[in-house]
C-alpha cells in the first residue's frame, strides 16, 4: 500500500513564525504536491514537484516555498506565517507514468494566531 | 482552466438506498478522472480512477462512469450504509488534478 505521511496532524504557530510542513512518501513516486483546503474554496494547489530539486508553482504559491532534496520528501515552508494561512494542508504523491493516481497524506491542520 | 463541479453539495439518504453522485468538468481533454472519499478532518482516500480510454471502473459496491464527450462522471454506491457517510470529491486532469468542491453524503440508519 502507498503510504504518505505528514509530520504533524495539528500545528499552532504565531504570526511571523517560520513554519515547516514535512511530507514523506514510500512509493518511489516522482511527483509530489502540496494543497490547501478551505471551506467553500475546495482544494487548491500550492506547489508541485516532479523530481528532486524541481518544482513548479501551483495556483496559490504566494507566501509559500518548497524544498525537495530527496525523492521521498517534500517540504512546504511558510516563511512568515500569517493568519490567512490558517488552513488544512494536504500532501499527495503520484508516479510519473500513467495513470498518475494521486495518494494523499492525513493532512496537517495549521492554526496561525 | 479546468472547472470541476459537483452537484448537489449535500444529500441525505436512508440506509439501503443507492447513491448517485455527479461530477462535471469543462475541458474534455483529460487523462483521468479520480474519485476520492474524505472523512471529517482527514486526508483524501482514493476510491476509483478512470483513465480517459475507459468508460467505467468498479470496486465492490462502487461503480464510476466517465463520459468525456459530455464532460461528466458519475459515482454509484450500491446499498448505502451509515459508514458511507463522508464527503466525496472528484478530480479531473492528468498528472495535475482540478478538484470539485465535493458532495457531503449522510446515510441515515
Backbone of each chain as ProteinMPNN parsed JSONL, in Angstrom:
{"seq_chain_A": "XXXXXXXXXXXXXXXXXXXXXXXXXXXXXXXXXXXXXXXXXXXXXXXXXXXXXXXXXXXXXXXXXXXXXXXXXXXXXXXXXXXXXXXXXXXXXXXXXXXXXXXXXXXXXXXXX", "coords_chain_A": {"N_chain_A": [[0.83, -1.201, 0.0], [0.445, 2.227, -0.786], [2.01, 4.747, 1.063], [1.636, 7.853, 2.477], [2.945, 10.18, 4.544], [2.579, 12.796, 6.957], [4.187, 15.289, 8.859], [2.941, 16.417, 11.113], [-0.259, 16.301, 12.681], [-1.758, 18.311, 13.816], [-1.069, 21.751, 14.237], [0.011, 24.659, 15.859], [0.844, 27.942, 15.398], [2.531, 31.11, 15.74], [1.872, 34.368, 14.403], [4.149, 35.488, 11.986], [6.091, 33.599, 12.484], [8.395, 31.141, 11.194], [7.431, 28.357, 9.394], [7.526, 24.872, 9.009], [6.316, 22.291, 7.055], [6.27, 18.862, 6.712], [6.452, 16.179, 4.386], [6.362, 12.788, 3.565], [6.797, 10.11, 1.322], [6.472, 6.623, 0.486], [6.614, 5.249, -1.888], [8.348, 5.611, -3.967], [7.631, 7.624, -5.71], [7.666, 10.032, -8.342], [6.311, 12.462, -8.556], [5.176, 15.017, -6.412], [2.938, 16.832, -4.303], [1.635, 19.836, -2.839], [-1.273, 20.899, -1.277], [-3.809, 23.216, -0.202], [-6.755, 23.25, 1.789], [-9.787, 24.75, 2.105], [-12.886, 25.704, 3.605], [-15.547, 26.042, 1.357], [-13.841, 26.786, -0.674], [-12.535, 24.608, -1.589], [-9.995, 22.239, -2.707], [-6.843, 23.578, -3.324], [-4.016, 23.943, -5.366], [-0.778, 24.421, -4.206], [2.059, 24.09, -4.577], [4.027, 22.059, -6.745], [6.093, 19.243, -7.333], [8.166, 17.606, -9.612], [10.421, 16.14, -9.6], [13.515, 15.487, -7.873], [14.727, 18.429, -6.447], [13.31, 19.883, -8.313], [10.633, 22.053, -9.069], [7.356, 23.468, -9.319], [5.196, 26.198, -9.586], [1.939, 26.304, -8.197], [-1.529, 27.087, -8.11], [-1.773, 28.935, -6.034], [0.796, 30.11, -4.924], [1.822, 32.197, -3.431], [3.462, 33.441, -0.583], [4.433, 31.057, 0.211], [7.032, 28.537, 0.095], [8.953, 25.784, -1.228], [10.736, 22.69, -0.73], [12.699, 20.128, -2.074], [14.798, 17.91, -1.494], [15.336, 15.242, -1.348], [14.036, 12.333, -2.958], [11.85, 11.138, -1.687], [10.829, 13.008, 0.047], [9.075, 15.998, 0.653], [8.907, 19.311, 1.343], [6.988, 21.919, 2.735], [7.17, 25.364, 3.147], [6.417, 28.041, 5.187], [7.332, 31.171, 5.093], [6.919, 33.436, 6.708], [4.563, 33.187, 8.798], [1.083, 33.891, 8.454], [-2.197, 34.931, 9.563], [-4.068, 34.377, 7.612], [-3.161, 32.094, 6.524], [-4.011, 30.019, 7.975], [-5.268, 26.857, 7.829], [-6.183, 23.666, 6.331], [-3.665, 21.539, 5.38], [-2.652, 19.54, 2.752], [-0.769, 16.845, 1.563], [0.301, 15.115, -1.362], [1.149, 12.338, -3.529], [2.324, 10.966, -6.668], [2.97, 8.652, -9.384], [5.247, 8.977, -12.222], [4.449, 7.932, -14.648], [1.464, 7.023, -16.573], [-1.263, 5.758, -14.62], [-1.066, 8.14, -13.156], [-2.167, 8.194, -10.56], [-3.222, 9.837, -7.675], [-2.126, 9.869, -4.302], [-2.94, 10.569, -0.993], [-1.773, 12.197, 2.019], [-2.52, 12.285, 5.6], [-3.09, 14.886, 6.28], [-2.447, 18.18, 7.635], [-3.557, 20.208, 10.114], [-3.268, 23.489, 10.342], [-3.022, 26.195, 12.494], [-2.748, 29.621, 12.717], [-1.997, 32.089, 14.936]], "CA_chain_A": [[0.0, 0.0, 0.0], [1.137, 3.519, -0.789], [1.851, 5.469, 2.31], [2.087, 9.239, 2.512], [2.836, 10.647, 5.921], [2.844, 14.205, 7.196], [4.896, 15.351, 10.138], [2.063, 16.779, 12.226], [-1.706, 16.366, 12.38], [-2.201, 19.627, 14.252], [0.052, 22.656, 14.483], [-0.39, 26.021, 16.186], [2.004, 28.825, 15.281], [2.24, 32.532, 15.886], [2.107, 35.232, 13.239], [5.542, 35.852, 11.767], [6.984, 32.444, 12.64], [8.701, 30.322, 10.018], [6.771, 27.071, 9.626], [7.903, 23.803, 8.088], [5.447, 21.121, 6.99], [7.027, 17.812, 6.047], [5.687, 15.099, 3.775], [7.216, 11.683, 3.122], [6.088, 9.003, 0.67], [7.327, 5.431, 0.45], [6.36, 4.508, -3.124], [9.291, 5.992, -5.017], [6.91, 8.47, -6.662], [8.388, 11.215, -8.813], [5.514, 13.675, -8.37], [4.628, 15.315, -5.091], [2.072, 18.01, -4.352], [1.081, 20.447, -1.634], [-2.55, 21.586, -1.434], [-4.518, 23.649, 0.99], [-8.194, 23.019, 1.662], [-10.558, 25.697, 2.915], [-14.335, 25.589, 3.373], [-16.072, 26.881, 0.286], [-12.843, 27.012, -1.734], [-12.058, 23.314, -2.072], [-8.552, 22.007, -2.713], [-6.093, 24.434, -4.251], [-2.631, 23.515, -5.468], [0.188, 25.445, -3.817], [3.275, 23.789, -5.317], [4.16, 20.724, -7.302], [7.467, 18.879, -7.655], [8.17, 16.438, -10.491], [11.68, 15.437, -9.425], [14.344, 16.094, -6.836], [15.143, 19.819, -6.684], [12.478, 20.516, -9.34], [9.365, 22.497, -8.511], [6.532, 24.279, -10.207], [4.158, 26.888, -8.825], [0.551, 25.941, -8.431], [-2.466, 28.192, -8.262], [-1.689, 29.92, -4.945], [2.116, 29.948, -4.306], [2.275, 33.383, -2.687], [3.633, 33.246, 0.851], [4.944, 29.696, 0.441], [8.112, 27.992, -0.715], [9.053, 24.338, -1.054], [12.069, 22.101, -0.847], [12.715, 18.688, -2.344], [16.2, 17.496, -1.536], [15.321, 13.792, -1.557], [12.862, 11.942, -3.733], [10.719, 10.744, -0.861], [10.449, 14.053, 0.998], [8.689, 17.278, 0.052], [8.621, 20.206, 2.454], [6.319, 23.203, 2.48], [7.704, 26.354, 4.093], [5.763, 29.338, 5.313], [8.458, 31.992, 5.516], [6.458, 34.294, 7.792], [3.164, 32.766, 8.851], [0.05, 34.905, 8.667], [-3.461, 34.321, 9.982], [-4.804, 33.869, 6.445], [-2.614, 30.791, 6.151], [-4.694, 29.012, 8.776], [-5.923, 26.005, 6.846], [-5.797, 22.26, 6.287], [-2.661, 21.339, 4.332], [-2.64, 18.148, 2.31], [0.312, 16.437, 0.674], [-0.043, 13.97, -2.2], [2.205, 11.898, -4.436], [1.895, 10.097, -7.768], [4.054, 8.234, -10.248], [5.442, 9.785, -13.43], [3.746, 7.355, -15.801], [0.021, 6.835, -16.396], [-2.354, 6.718, -14.674], [-0.85, 9.292, -12.273], [-3.113, 8.191, -9.447], [-2.681, 10.584, -6.54], [-2.343, 9.34, -2.968], [-2.86, 11.673, -0.063], [-1.464, 12.038, 3.418], [-3.638, 12.519, 6.52], [-3.358, 16.312, 6.431], [-1.991, 18.951, 8.802], [-4.415, 21.367, 10.419], [-2.412, 24.565, 10.838], [-3.67, 27.406, 13.005], [-1.809, 30.723, 12.946], [-2.679, 33.038, 15.83]], "C_chain_A": [[0.868, 1.256, 0.0], [0.938, 4.18, 0.555], [2.454, 6.855, 2.154], [1.878, 9.725, 3.928], [3.184, 12.135, 5.995], [3.292, 14.357, 8.642], [3.992, 15.652, 11.328], [0.615, 16.703, 11.799], [-2.262, 17.74, 12.718], [-0.979, 20.473, 14.598], [-0.525, 24.028, 14.804], [0.861, 26.883, 16.199], [1.562, 30.273, 15.446], [2.547, 33.277, 14.596], [3.578, 35.617, 13.167], [6.526, 34.707, 11.92], [7.251, 31.794, 11.301], [8.202, 28.917, 10.32], [7.2, 26.074, 8.56], [6.878, 22.682, 8.182], [6.165, 20.077, 6.139], [6.096, 16.723, 5.526], [6.658, 14.041, 3.273], [6.344, 10.619, 2.478], [7.059, 7.838, 0.474], [7.175, 4.633, -0.827], [7.272, 4.908, -4.263], [8.618, 6.827, -6.105], [7.751, 9.682, -7.052], [7.649, 12.502, -8.458], [5.045, 13.822, -6.927], [3.964, 16.683, -5.126], [1.791, 18.52, -2.947], [-0.185, 21.21, -2.015], [-2.942, 22.215, -0.109], [-6.018, 23.528, 0.725], [-8.914, 23.933, 2.641], [-12.035, 25.547, 2.599], [-14.789, 26.564, 2.283], [-15.116, 27.104, -0.87], [-12.283, 25.706, -2.28], [-10.554, 23.171, -1.941], [-7.893, 22.902, -3.754], [-4.625, 24.042, -4.199], [-1.695, 24.67, -5.142], [1.471, 25.292, -4.639], [3.267, 22.33, -5.72], [5.64, 20.477, -7.579], [7.452, 17.614, -8.483], [9.483, 15.671, -10.437], [12.452, 16.115, -8.307], [14.841, 17.455, -7.312], [14.331, 20.521, -7.778], [11.128, 20.883, -8.716], [8.642, 23.372, -9.526], [5.45, 24.936, -9.351], [2.789, 26.353, -9.204], [-0.305, 27.18, -8.565], [-2.29, 29.296, -7.212], [-0.331, 29.83, -4.246], [2.552, 31.094, -3.391], [2.327, 33.105, -1.189], [4.196, 31.892, 1.234], [6.196, 29.447, -0.39], [8.183, 26.499, -0.422], [10.495, 23.905, -1.208], [11.927, 20.619, -1.109], [14.159, 18.277, -2.576], [16.348, 15.993, -1.758], [14.004, 13.412, -2.21], [11.644, 11.696, -2.847], [10.164, 11.871, 0.001], [10.188, 15.384, 0.295], [8.231, 18.184, 1.183], [7.953, 21.479, 1.975], [6.761, 24.168, 3.564], [6.861, 27.62, 4.032], [6.811, 30.269, 5.91], [8.113, 32.878, 6.705], [4.95, 34.084, 7.906], [2.223, 33.939, 9.124], [-1.268, 34.208, 8.967], [-4.247, 33.779, 8.791], [-4.21, 32.587, 5.882], [-3.11, 29.682, 7.074], [-5.532, 28.165, 7.834], [-5.571, 24.55, 7.117], [-4.834, 22.114, 5.112], [-2.545, 19.846, 4.03], [-1.504, 17.924, 1.334], [-0.151, 15.23, -0.121], [1.159, 13.579, -3.045], [1.597, 11.05, -5.537], [3.116, 9.725, -8.598], [4.131, 9.079, -11.503], [4.636, 9.249, -14.608], [2.261, 7.218, -15.504], [-0.231, 5.693, -15.425], [-2.213, 7.914, -13.725], [-1.825, 9.34, -11.109], [-2.476, 8.879, -8.249], [-3.1, 9.937, -5.23], [-2.048, 10.444, -1.957], [-2.406, 11.25, 1.33], [-2.658, 12.392, 4.284], [-3.974, 13.991, 6.735], [-2.758, 16.896, 7.701], [-2.912, 20.142, 8.97], [-3.546, 22.425, 11.082], [-3.273, 25.745, 11.286], [-2.592, 28.435, 13.287], [-2.536, 31.785, 13.762], [-1.914, 34.361, 15.911]], "O_chain_A": [[1.883, 1.333, 0.692], [-0.158, 4.175, 1.114], [3.609, 7.015, 1.759], [0.764, 9.686, 4.451], [3.974, 12.65, 5.203], [2.831, 13.641, 9.53], [4.254, 15.186, 12.437], [0.296, 17.014, 10.651], [-3.119, 18.27, 12.011], [0.0, 19.988, 15.165], [-1.43, 24.507, 14.121], [1.818, 26.597, 16.918], [0.385, 30.608, 15.309], [3.386, 32.852, 13.802], [4.175, 36.021, 14.165], [7.684, 34.834, 11.524], [6.437, 31.882, 10.382], [8.509, 28.352, 11.37], [7.234, 26.387, 7.37], [6.603, 22.18, 9.272], [6.604, 20.348, 5.022], [5.086, 16.394, 6.149], [7.659, 14.362, 2.632], [5.29, 10.262, 3.004], [8.267, 8.019, 0.32], [7.557, 3.463, -0.87], [6.997, 4.578, -5.417], [8.987, 6.748, -7.276], [8.445, 10.275, -6.227], [8.267, 13.507, -8.104], [4.579, 12.865, -6.308], [4.37, 17.572, -5.874], [1.719, 17.748, -1.991], [-0.188, 22.037, -2.926], [-2.478, 21.809, 0.957], [-6.483, 23.683, -0.404], [-8.675, 23.889, 3.848], [-12.402, 25.292, 1.452], [-14.451, 27.747, 2.3], [-15.529, 27.563, -1.935], [-11.628, 25.699, -3.322], [-9.914, 23.884, -1.168], [-8.326, 22.974, -4.904], [-4.062, 23.836, -3.124], [-1.797, 25.753, -5.719], [1.914, 26.228, -5.305], [2.595, 21.493, -5.118], [6.357, 21.382, -8.007], [6.797, 16.641, -8.11], [9.652, 14.672, -11.137], [12.079, 17.196, -7.851], [15.314, 17.602, -8.439], [14.645, 21.658, -8.132], [10.561, 20.117, -7.937], [9.237, 23.927, -10.45], [4.86, 24.287, -8.487], [2.521, 26.004, -10.353], [0.146, 28.205, -9.077], [-2.618, 30.455, -7.467], [-0.297, 29.497, -3.061], [3.537, 30.972, -2.663], [1.369, 32.602, -0.603], [4.413, 31.603, 2.41], [6.397, 30.062, -1.438], [7.553, 26.01, 0.515], [11.344, 24.628, -1.729], [11.141, 19.932, -0.457], [14.663, 18.296, -3.698], [17.358, 15.53, -2.289], [12.988, 14.086, -2.035], [10.522, 12.021, -3.235], [9.119, 11.7, 0.629], [10.974, 15.831, -0.54], [7.281, 17.864, 1.898], [8.312, 22.038, 0.939], [6.735, 23.842, 4.751], [6.63, 28.187, 2.963], [7.14, 30.168, 7.093], [8.93, 33.049, 7.61], [4.165, 34.72, 7.203], [2.524, 34.841, 9.907], [-1.435, 33.027, 8.66], [-5.01, 32.825, 8.94], [-4.696, 32.055, 4.884], [-2.675, 28.535, 6.962], [-6.399, 28.679, 7.127], [-4.777, 24.239, 8.004], [-5.145, 22.513, 3.989], [-2.367, 19.018, 4.923], [-1.298, 18.702, 0.403], [-0.913, 14.407, 0.388], [2.072, 14.378, -3.253], [0.512, 10.488, -5.384], [4.154, 10.382, -8.534], [3.197, 9.815, -11.82], [4.193, 10.015, -15.465], [1.837, 7.285, -14.35], [0.538, 4.732, -15.416], [-3.188, 8.637, -13.521], [-2.265, 10.42, -10.714], [-1.355, 8.561, -7.853], [-4.244, 9.516, -5.055], [-1.046, 11.153, -2.056], [-2.619, 10.116, 1.761], [-3.709, 12.763, 3.761], [-5.016, 14.316, 7.304], [-2.583, 16.204, 8.704], [-3.031, 20.982, 8.077], [-3.139, 22.279, 12.235], [-4.135, 26.222, 10.548], [-1.633, 28.159, 14.009], [-3.562, 32.315, 13.335], [-2.339, 35.278, 16.615]]}, "seq_chain_B": "XXXXXXXXXXXXXXXXXXXXXXXXXXXXXXXXXXXXXXXXXXXXXXXXXXXXXXXXXXXXXXXXXXXXXXXXXXXXXXXXXXXXXXXXXXXXXXXXXXXXXXXXXXXXX", "coords_chain_B": {"N_chain_B": [[-8.933, 27.078, -18.216], [-9.411, 24.249, -16.212], [-12.587, 23.548, -14.89], [-14.296, 22.062, -12.274], [-17.283, 20.657, -11.239], [-19.523, 19.73, -8.69], [-22.623, 18.484, -8.048], [-25.414, 17.464, -6.102], [-24.379, 19.716, -3.395], [-24.743, 18.537, -1.0], [-26.313, 15.595, 0.325], [-28.837, 13.529, 1.749], [-29.686, 10.284, 2.631], [-31.73, 7.362, 3.237], [-30.564, 4.395, 4.866], [-29.532, 1.715, 2.767], [-30.477, 2.689, 0.391], [-29.599, 3.41, -3.022], [-26.796, 5.366, -4.006], [-26.17, 8.217, -6.012], [-23.765, 10.127, -7.367], [-22.761, 13.12, -8.837], [-20.513, 14.544, -11.224], [-19.094, 17.129, -13.054], [-17.101, 18.441, -15.732], [-15.231, 20.977, -17.415], [-13.299, 20.951, -19.454], [-12.706, 18.621, -21.801], [-10.394, 17.35, -22.46], [-8.938, 15.382, -20.824], [-6.781, 13.179, -18.906], [-7.35, 11.433, -16.913], [-9.884, 10.614, -14.455], [-10.549, 10.992, -11.158], [-11.962, 9.648, -8.214], [-12.51, 10.475, -4.83], [-12.704, 9.863, -1.301], [-13.452, 11.645, 1.653], [-13.188, 11.805, 5.064], [-14.36, 13.658, 7.944], [-11.993, 16.084, 8.873], [-9.859, 14.627, 7.952], [-7.442, 13.175, 5.601], [-7.562, 12.636, 1.985], [-8.95, 9.734, 0.527], [-8.26, 7.586, -2.062], [-10.682, 6.329, -4.236], [-11.599, 5.377, -6.799], [-10.158, 5.334, -10.053], [-10.522, 6.478, -13.287], [-9.294, 5.997, -16.416], [-8.768, 7.957, -19.426], [-9.32, 6.435, -21.636], [-11.098, 4.6, -20.779], [-14.467, 3.595, -19.882], [-15.726, 3.001, -17.539], [-15.219, 2.089, -14.051], [-15.031, -0.342, -11.484], [-15.412, -1.176, -8.056], [-16.09, -3.277, -5.664], [-18.961, -2.233, -4.014], [-18.961, 0.097, -5.376], [-19.192, 2.0, -8.339], [-17.928, 3.745, -11.045], [-18.516, 5.933, -13.716], [-17.497, 7.332, -16.87], [-17.925, 9.93, -19.137], [-16.401, 11.42, -21.48], [-16.98, 13.082, -23.658], [-19.259, 14.5, -23.0], [-18.404, 15.634, -20.729], [-18.751, 14.511, -18.143], [-18.929, 12.624, -15.092], [-20.015, 9.901, -13.105], [-20.552, 8.648, -9.886], [-21.588, 5.702, -8.484], [-22.963, 4.299, -5.626], [-23.828, 1.356, -4.305], [-26.547, 0.098, -2.341], [-26.427, 1.718, 0.158], [-24.687, 2.425, 3.253], [-24.498, 3.406, 6.743], [-21.78, 3.843, 7.266], [-20.864, 4.843, 4.896], [-21.16, 7.494, 4.975], [-19.747, 10.547, 4.316], [-17.564, 12.958, 2.714], [-17.464, 13.202, -0.758], [-15.218, 13.581, -3.334], [-14.511, 14.59, -6.66], [-11.977, 14.593, -9.18], [-10.347, 15.938, -11.962], [-8.077, 15.553, -14.711], [-4.613, 15.242, -15.419], [-1.389, 14.56, -14.75], [-1.545, 16.61, -13.014], [-4.282, 17.636, -11.04], [-7.633, 18.941, -11.114], [-9.95, 19.868, -8.708], [-13.292, 19.135, -7.645], [-15.727, 20.679, -5.445], [-16.912, 18.874, -3.824], [-19.334, 16.445, -2.596], [-21.277, 16.127, 0.172], [-22.252, 13.382, 1.92], [-24.83, 11.908, 3.786], [-25.813, 9.04, 5.34], [-28.625, 7.735, 6.643], [-29.401, 5.757, 9.433]], "CA_chain_B": [[-8.667, 26.406, -16.95], [-10.417, 23.207, -15.923], [-13.524, 23.777, -13.794], [-14.97, 20.823, -11.904], [-18.475, 20.98, -10.451], [-20.248, 18.588, -8.126], [-23.971, 18.835, -7.594], [-25.6, 18.537, -5.128], [-23.311, 19.88, -2.418], [-25.017, 17.62, 0.112], [-27.531, 14.819, 0.241], [-29.099, 12.627, 2.865], [-30.495, 9.157, 2.16], [-31.87, 6.281, 4.221], [-29.716, 3.221, 4.651], [-30.016, 0.759, 1.778], [-30.739, 3.354, -0.891], [-28.423, 3.59, -3.88], [-26.328, 6.751, -4.107], [-25.688, 8.656, -7.323], [-23.05, 11.383, -7.2], [-22.446, 13.656, -10.147], [-19.323, 15.37, -11.393], [-18.962, 17.617, -14.425], [-15.855, 19.162, -15.96], [-15.4, 21.835, -18.598], [-12.325, 20.62, -20.503], [-12.782, 17.167, -22.0], [-9.051, 16.815, -22.748], [-8.37, 14.887, -19.572], [-6.153, 11.864, -18.967], [-8.063, 10.562, -15.996], [-10.869, 11.179, -13.541], [-10.342, 10.243, -9.922], [-12.918, 9.863, -7.135], [-11.929, 10.359, -3.504], [-13.562, 9.985, -0.125], [-12.81, 12.358, 2.744], [-13.88, 11.854, 6.34], [-14.109, 14.957, 8.578], [-10.677, 16.332, 9.458], [-8.877, 13.649, 7.484], [-6.99, 13.323, 4.229], [-8.389, 12.028, 0.938], [-8.698, 8.337, 0.194], [-8.609, 7.313, -3.447], [-11.674, 5.268, -4.395], [-11.556, 4.835, -8.152], [-9.57, 6.176, -11.092], [-10.914, 6.061, -14.634], [-8.443, 6.598, -17.431], [-9.557, 8.561, -20.496], [-9.704, 5.403, -22.609], [-12.069, 3.714, -20.142], [-15.811, 4.148, -19.685], [-16.132, 2.834, -16.149], [-14.413, 1.288, -13.148], [-15.845, -0.886, -10.4], [-14.732, -1.738, -6.904], [-17.094, -3.637, -4.667], [-20.264, -1.569, -4.199], [-18.733, 1.359, -6.077], [-19.015, 1.991, -9.785], [-17.794, 5.094, -11.58], [-18.547, 6.008, -15.171], [-16.896, 8.53, -17.443], [-18.308, 10.308, -20.493], [-15.551, 12.573, -21.769], [-17.566, 13.983, -24.657], [-20.215, 15.387, -22.342], [-17.754, 16.209, -19.549], [-19.452, 14.048, -16.946], [-18.642, 11.346, -14.442], [-20.981, 9.573, -12.068], [-20.168, 7.613, -8.928], [-22.714, 4.978, -7.919], [-22.688, 3.467, -4.456], [-24.994, 0.495, -4.141], [-26.964, -0.327, -0.997], [-25.634, 2.564, 1.053], [-24.598, 2.086, 4.676], [-24.074, 4.585, 7.52], [-20.33, 4.012, 7.118], [-20.583, 5.555, 3.646], [-21.279, 8.933, 5.239], [-18.445, 11.195, 4.104], [-17.573, 13.858, 1.553], [-16.902, 12.565, -1.94], [-14.681, 14.567, -4.267], [-13.978, 14.12, -7.928], [-10.883, 15.41, -9.681], [-10.098, 15.639, -13.373], [-6.834, 16.104, -15.235], [-3.573, 14.294, -15.796], [-0.513, 14.478, -13.575], [-2.117, 17.593, -12.096], [-5.728, 17.47, -10.984], [-8.528, 20.01, -10.654], [-10.896, 19.218, -7.809], [-14.591, 19.689, -7.326], [-15.884, 21.062, -4.042], [-17.357, 17.709, -3.073], [-20.714, 16.198, -2.176], [-21.3, 15.548, 1.511], [-23.308, 12.376, 1.97], [-25.24, 11.368, 5.076], [-26.67, 7.867, 5.221], [-29.361, 7.627, 7.901], [-29.684, 4.366, 9.838]], "C_chain_B": [[-9.797, 25.427, -16.659], [-11.272, 23.607, -14.73], [-14.28, 22.475, -13.541], [-16.102, 21.155, -10.94], [-19.117, 19.704, -9.939], [-21.578, 19.089, -7.546], [-24.719, 17.546, -7.277], [-24.404, 18.664, -4.196], [-23.491, 18.927, -1.244], [-26.273, 16.827, -0.197], [-27.605, 13.847, 1.393], [-30.041, 11.545, 2.381], [-30.658, 8.146, 3.276], [-30.967, 5.109, 3.847], [-30.354, 2.266, 3.645], [-30.299, 1.375, 0.419], [-29.444, 3.449, -1.688], [-28.094, 5.079, -3.997], [-25.84, 7.035, -5.515], [-25.068, 10.039, -7.149], [-22.55, 11.85, -8.558], [-21.233, 14.576, -10.136], [-19.292, 15.827, -12.851], [-17.686, 18.44, -14.537], [-15.928, 19.864, -17.308], [-14.474, 21.468, -19.752], [-12.261, 19.108, -20.662], [-11.428, 16.531, -22.301], [-8.371, 16.383, -21.452], [-7.725, 13.529, -19.788], [-6.833, 10.883, -18.025], [-9.015, 11.356, -15.121], [-10.781, 10.323, -12.279], [-11.408, 10.634, -8.897], [-12.238, 9.577, -5.8], [-13.042, 10.401, -2.455], [-12.775, 10.739, 0.935], [-13.706, 12.332, 3.969], [-13.502, 13.154, 7.041], [-12.723, 15.043, 9.214], [-9.578, 15.406, 8.986], [-8.411, 13.968, 6.07], [-7.941, 12.647, 3.26], [-7.96, 10.587, 0.706], [-9.153, 8.095, -1.231], [-9.573, 6.14, -3.521], [-11.539, 4.58, -5.751], [-10.867, 5.84, -9.062], [-10.0, 5.614, -12.437], [-9.994, 6.769, -15.613], [-9.298, 7.039, -18.618], [-10.037, 7.538, -21.519], [-10.776, 4.46, -22.06], [-13.421, 4.401, -20.014], [-16.264, 4.012, -18.241], [-15.107, 1.995, -15.387], [-15.314, 0.855, -12.005], [-14.936, -1.387, -9.291], [-15.782, -2.01, -5.849], [-18.434, -3.003, -4.969], [-20.15, -0.269, -5.006], [-18.55, 1.128, -7.571], [-18.936, 3.432, -10.254], [-17.78, 5.027, -13.096], [-17.958, 7.332, -15.632], [-17.405, 8.729, -18.859], [-17.543, 11.585, -20.812], [-16.239, 13.573, -22.675], [-18.554, 14.959, -24.023], [-19.621, 16.009, -21.08], [-18.413, 15.796, -18.243], [-18.882, 12.734, -16.423], [-19.671, 11.15, -13.343], [-20.417, 8.47, -11.192], [-21.439, 7.018, -8.346], [-22.238, 4.18, -6.715], [-23.955, 2.669, -4.177], [-25.261, 0.212, -2.666], [-26.193, 0.422, 0.084], [-25.748, 2.135, 2.522], [-24.203, 3.338, 5.453], [-22.585, 4.865, 7.419], [-19.931, 4.687, 5.825], [-20.7, 7.063, 3.824], [-19.899, 9.576, 5.204], [-18.643, 12.251, 3.021], [-16.851, 13.163, 0.413], [-16.473, 13.647, -2.932], [-14.281, 13.893, -5.57], [-12.897, 15.097, -8.383], [-10.565, 14.964, -11.094], [-8.764, 16.229, -13.798], [-5.892, 15.027, -15.707], [-2.662, 14.124, -14.608], [-0.879, 15.555, -12.556], [-3.636, 17.513, -12.191], [-6.421, 18.767, -10.583], [-9.66, 19.341, -9.892], [-12.243, 19.93, -7.788], [-14.67, 19.977, -5.838], [-16.414, 19.922, -3.178], [-18.852, 17.652, -2.841], [-20.646, 15.516, -0.817], [-22.518, 14.655, 1.648], [-23.57, 11.964, 3.413], [-26.171, 10.203, 4.811], [-27.307, 7.632, 6.584], [-29.683, 6.173, 8.207], [-31.172, 4.158, 10.045]], "O_chain_B": [[-10.975, 25.737, -16.837], [-10.744, 23.963, -13.676], [-14.828, 21.868, -14.461], [-15.899, 21.852, -9.946], [-19.24, 18.72, -10.669], [-21.63, 19.974, -6.692], [-24.684, 16.612, -8.078], [-23.515, 17.814, -4.206], [-22.526, 18.555, -0.577], [-27.177, 17.305, -0.882], [-26.593, 13.404, 1.936], [-31.078, 11.841, 1.788], [-29.818, 8.075, 4.173], [-30.657, 4.878, 2.679], [-31.564, 2.04, 3.669], [-30.355, 0.671, -0.589], [-28.352, 3.553, -1.13], [-28.981, 5.928, -4.076], [-25.179, 6.202, -6.135], [-25.761, 11.004, -6.825], [-21.986, 11.073, -9.328], [-20.973, 15.286, -9.164], [-19.445, 15.019, -13.768], [-17.244, 19.056, -13.568], [-16.604, 19.4, -18.226], [-14.834, 21.658, -20.914], [-11.814, 18.4, -19.759], [-11.324, 15.307, -22.386], [-7.358, 16.952, -21.044], [-8.067, 12.811, -20.728], [-6.892, 9.681, -18.284], [-8.963, 12.584, -15.053], [-10.918, 9.101, -12.325], [-11.716, 11.814, -8.736], [-11.504, 8.601, -5.646], [-14.143, 10.897, -2.692], [-11.578, 10.51, 1.106], [-14.85, 12.784, 3.919], [-12.435, 13.706, 6.771], [-12.334, 14.177, 9.998], [-8.485, 15.395, 9.552], [-8.906, 14.892, 5.425], [-8.994, 12.147, 3.654], [-6.772, 10.266, 0.691], [-10.303, 8.367, -1.574], [-9.321, 5.082, -2.943], [-11.385, 3.362, -5.834], [-10.978, 7.05, -8.865], [-9.859, 4.419, -12.695], [-9.924, 7.998, -15.634], [-10.417, 6.557, -18.797], [-11.046, 7.753, -22.19], [-11.301, 3.619, -22.791], [-13.513, 5.628, -20.035], [-17.081, 4.799, -17.763], [-14.267, 1.305, -15.965], [-16.232, 1.572, -11.606], [-13.861, -1.936, -9.532], [-16.3, -1.089, -5.218], [-18.992, -3.204, -6.048], [-21.159, 0.381, -5.28], [-17.86, 0.205, -8.004], [-19.785, 4.251, -9.899], [-17.117, 4.174, -13.687], [-17.924, 8.314, -14.889], [-17.332, 7.821, -19.687], [-17.972, 12.686, -20.467], [-16.102, 14.782, -22.485], [-18.669, 16.106, -24.456], [-20.272, 16.828, -20.431], [-18.611, 16.618, -17.348], [-18.426, 11.873, -17.176], [-20.138, 12.11, -12.73], [-19.873, 7.483, -11.687], [-22.269, 7.733, -7.785], [-21.232, 3.474, -6.782], [-25.006, 3.224, -3.858], [-24.34, 0.101, -1.857], [-25.408, -0.167, 0.827], [-26.752, 1.572, 2.957], [-23.621, 4.253, 4.87], [-22.173, 6.023, 7.481], [-18.772, 5.07, 5.665], [-20.371, 7.824, 2.914], [-19.002, 9.201, 5.959], [-19.738, 12.417, 2.485], [-15.767, 12.608, 0.592], [-17.264, 14.51, -3.315], [-13.777, 12.77, -5.578], [-12.907, 16.272, -8.016], [-10.518, 13.77, -11.389], [-8.362, 17.283, -13.306], [-6.3, 14.034, -16.309], [-3.08, 13.611, -13.57], [-0.562, 15.429, -11.373], [-4.201, 17.345, -13.272], [-5.884, 19.576, -9.826], [-10.255, 18.372, -10.363], [-12.324, 21.153, -7.897], [-13.798, 19.576, -5.067], [-16.37, 19.994, -1.95], [-19.546, 18.668, -2.881], [-20.033, 14.458, -0.672], [-23.658, 15.099, 1.512], [-22.635, 11.703, 4.17], [-27.193, 10.351, 4.141], [-26.612, 7.362, 7.563], [-30.177, 5.444, 7.347], [-31.599, 3.055, 10.386]]}, "name": "protein", "num_of_chains": 2, "seq": "XXXXXXXXXXXXXXXXXXXXXXXXXXXXXXXXXXXXXXXXXXXXXXXXXXXXXXXXXXXXXXXXXXXXXXXXXXXXXXXXXXXXXXXXXXXXXXXXXXXXXXXXXXXXXXXXXXXXXXXXXXXXXXXXXXXXXXXXXXXXXXXXXXXXXXXXXXXXXXXXXXXXXXXXXXXXXXXXXXXXXXXXXXXXXXXXXXXXXXXXXXXXXXXXXXXXXXXXXXXXXX"}
